[in-house]
Amino acid sequence: MHRTTVAGTWDLAVSTPIGTLQAVVELHDTAGELTGTARGAGEEVPLTDVVLDGDRLTWRQAVNRPLRLNLAFAVTVDGDTLAGTSKAGRLPASKVTGTRRPATAADGS
């Protein structure tokens, strides 16, 4: 059985009422535990409650820019692309799309 892997660096586009926001999400799979961070709008925040169930990936994150929000993401992963939604409280859900960056050999550090 093929297990979907989501580890890597993902470039996301979130379509919000104030325009499309770009973000970079880095996901790590360490001994089966998913962790990660998100960068965008000049800040980096940790991801919480990262869960992969089949091809459905969910996580939560708090952001301070452009507004202070707690976001809940729910996306479906298909190889090196993902699509789904981001929801902030009672606000309407925003469409999310993303692509995984190609893996690089050594990072040079």
Stockholm file with secondary structure:
# STOCKHOLM 1.0

chainA/1-109         MHRTTVAGTWDLAVSTPIGTLQAVVELHDTAGELTGTARGAGEEVPLTDVVLDGDRLTWRQAVNRPLRLNLAFAVTVDGDTLAGTSKAGRLPASKVTGTRRPATAADGS
#=GR chainA/1-109 SS CCCCCCCEEEEEEEEETTEEEEEEEEEEEETTEEEEEEEETTEEEECEEEEEETTEEEEEEEECSSSCEEEEEEEEEETTEEEEEEEETTSCCEEEEEEECCCCSCCCC
#=GC SS_cons         CCCCCCCEEEEEEEEETTEEEEEEEEEEEETTEEEEEEEETTEEEECEEEEEETTEEEEEEEECSSSCEEEEEEEEEETTEEEEEEEETTSCCEEEEEEECCCCSCCCC
//
